[in-house]
Amino acid sequence: MTEPKERVEVLYSAPQVQERIRELGARITRDYQGQSVHLLGILRGSFMFLSDLSKYIEVPVTLDFIALSSYGQETKSSGVVKLQLDLGLSIKDKHVIVVEDIVDTGLTLSYLLKNLTLRAPASVKICTLLSKQARRQVEVPVDYIGFDIPDAFVIGFGLDYCQRYRNLPYIGIMHLED
């Protein structure tokens, strides 16, 4: 049996991605003027987005990471969320912005929001680079959205297929062909 051939179609170019991240950073800066924010990146996919976003936020920023998984080696969410790495810092009384690469089914974020609420933050908001509303199974309040995307499997700018393609500076649609 032959392995499927992978083809990537550019959905958002590197300059488009950077411009949108700048806009999100400016909006967060306005929303949190006079306060500080704690960025919470969901590993691994959000690392590039969080890094660039933090550069465009002009209020004091602290950050931490958490690792959750619902994909494994598949192109669709399994629906089972697993906590792989917990927070390193307390979020009690902090304004937390969860930084996510993509909101797909909503299951991962729904799980995470319940978990974070128990830790008594001052507030929790969600910032995602990509939102795939067509696949949403659980509605979650997404406060900052980079791009609304079609129901396609996307890679690049931190998002992967079998741990590859994270390093692409753009967002692409992955096509698997025989």
Secondary structure by P-SEA (a helix, b strand, c coil): cccbbbbbbbcccaaaaaaaaaaaaaaaaaaaccbbbbbbbccccaaaaaaaaaaacccccccbbbbbbcccccccccccccccccccccccccbbbbbbcccccaaaaaaaaaaaaaacccbbbbbbcccccccccccccccccccccccccccccccccccccccccbbbbbbbcc
